[in-house]
């Protein structure tokens, strides 16, 4: 019971941190997050532990981190940054091709772990974001 309560406490602290951060600041730093996320995906090949033939997790002290899961959030923030036009213009072809490049690099790195399921999750995220930006 105490262990569960301690994780509830950790979750509440995480909730307070997320609520206190302005999302516009996150989008402003999206390129930095993207590069750091790619670095984490690459670090799995060096620091990661192989379990059942897959190298997906990095051990940080008593915790185990799966960078591909964290990258899902980074990818959403990066797409918001990439598809936001300061002048409210429609999505250009260059921006559209750029979003597929933003998808391709992490997709390849996650498939090489191998984690096809997580890699495939990035595709509908991109699709939904593109549809949302075309409609909005």
C-alpha positions as CSV (number, residue, x, y, z in Angstrom):
1,X,0.0,0.0,0.0
2,X,2.8,2.4,0.9
3,X,4.5,1.8,-2.4
4,X,1.3,2.6,-4.3
5,X,0.7,5.8,-2.3
6,X,4.3,6.9,-3.0
7,X,3.6,6.5,-6.7
8,X,0.4,8.5,-6.4
9,X,2.5,11.2,-4.8
10,X,5.0,11.1,-7.6
11,X,2.1,11.3,-10.1
12,X,0.6,14.3,-8.3
13,X,4.0,16.1,-8.4
14,X,4.2,15.3,-12.1
15,X,0.7,16.7,-12.6
16,X,1.5,19.9,-10.9
17,X,4.7,20.4,-13.0
18,X,2.8,19.8,-16.2
19,X,-0.1,22.1,-15.3
20,X,2.3,24.9,-14.4
21,X,4.2,24.9,-17.7
22,X,2.9,27.1,-20.5
23,X,2.5,25.0,-23.6
24,X,3.7,27.9,-25.8
25,X,7.1,27.7,-24.1
26,X,7.2,23.9,-24.9
27,X,6.5,24.6,-28.6
28,X,9.2,27.3,-28.6
29,X,11.7,24.8,-27.6
30,X,10.4,22.0,-29.8
31,X,13.6,21.8,-32.0
32,X,15.7,21.3,-28.9
33,X,13.4,18.6,-27.6
34,X,13.4,16.9,-30.9
35,X,17.2,16.7,-31.0
36,X,17.4,15.5,-27.4
37,X,14.7,12.9,-28.2
38,X,16.7,11.7,-31.2
39,X,19.8,11.5,-28.9
40,X,17.8,9.4,-26.4
41,X,16.7,7.1,-29.2
42,X,20.3,6.7,-30.3
43,X,21.5,6.2,-26.8
44,X,19.4,3.0,-26.5
45,X,21.8,1.4,-29.0
46,X,24.8,2.2,-26.7
47,X,23.4,2.2,-23.1
48,X,20.3,0.0,-23.6
49,X,19.8,-3.4,-22.2
50,X,18.7,-6.2,-24.4
51,X,15.6,-8.1,-23.3
52,X,14.2,-10.9,-25.5
53,X,16.1,-9.6,-28.5
54,X,14.9,-6.0,-28.2
55,X,17.0,-3.1,-27.0
56,X,14.5,-0.5,-25.9
57,X,15.2,0.4,-22.3
58,X,17.8,2.5,-20.5
59,X,18.4,1.9,-16.8
60,X,18.7,5.1,-14.8
61,X,19.3,4.1,-11.2
62,X,16.3,2.1,-10.0
63,X,14.2,3.3,-12.9
64,X,13.9,2.0,-16.4
65,X,13.2,4.5,-19.2
66,X,11.9,3.7,-22.7
67,X,12.9,6.7,-24.8
68,X,10.5,5.8,-27.6
69,X,7.6,6.4,-25.3
70,X,8.9,9.8,-24.3
71,X,9.5,10.6,-27.9
72,X,5.8,10.2,-28.7
73,X,5.2,13.4,-26.7
74,X,8.2,15.1,-28.2
75,X,6.9,14.3,-31.6
76,X,3.5,15.9,-30.9
77,X,5.2,19.1,-29.7
78,X,7.5,19.1,-32.7
79,X,4.6,18.8,-35.1
80,X,2.8,21.7,-33.4
81,X,5.9,23.7,-33.9
82,X,6.5,22.7,-37.5
83,X,2.9,23.2,-38.6
84,X,2.4,26.6,-36.9
85,X,2.7,29.5,-39.3
86,X,3.4,32.9,-37.7
87,X,1.2,34.6,-40.4
88,X,-1.6,32.1,-40.4
89,X,-0.8,30.8,-43.9
90,X,-1.9,27.5,-45.3
91,X,0.5,24.5,-45.1
92,X,3.1,24.7,-47.8
93,X,4.4,21.7,-49.7
94,X,7.9,22.3,-48.2
95,X,6.4,22.2,-44.7
96,X,4.5,19.0,-45.6
97,X,7.6,17.3,-46.8
98,X,9.4,18.5,-43.7
99,X,6.8,16.8,-41.4
100,X,7.5,13.5,-43.2
101,X,11.2,14.0,-42.6
102,X,10.5,14.7,-38.9
103,X,8.6,11.4,-38.9
104,X,11.2,9.3,-40.9
105,X,14.2,9.7,-38.7
106,X,12.6,8.6,-35.4
107,X,10.5,6.0,-37.2
108,X,13.7,4.4,-38.5
109,X,15.5,4.5,-35.1
110,X,12.5,3.0,-33.2
111,X,12.1,0.2,-35.8
112,X,15.8,-0.7,-35.4
113,X,15.2,-1.3,-31.6
114,X,12.9,-3.2,-32.8
115,X,9.7,-1.7,-31.7
116,X,7.4,-1.6,-34.8
117,X,4.3,-0.9,-32.7
118,X,5.6,2.3,-31.2
119,X,7.0,3.4,-34.6
120,X,3.6,2.8,-36.2
121,X,1.9,5.0,-33.5
122,X,3.8,8.0,-34.9
123,X,2.1,7.6,-38.3
124,X,-1.5,8.3,-37.2
125,X,-0.3,11.0,-34.9
126,X,1.2,12.7,-38.0
127,X,-2.0,12.1,-40.0
128,X,-4.3,13.4,-37.3
129,X,-2.1,16.5,-36.9
130,X,-2.1,17.2,-40.6
131,X,-5.8,16.8,-40.9
132,X,-6.3,19.1,-37.9
133,X,-4.0,21.7,-39.3
134,X,-5.7,21.6,-42.7
135,X,-9.2,22.0,-41.1
136,X,-8.1,24.7,-38.6
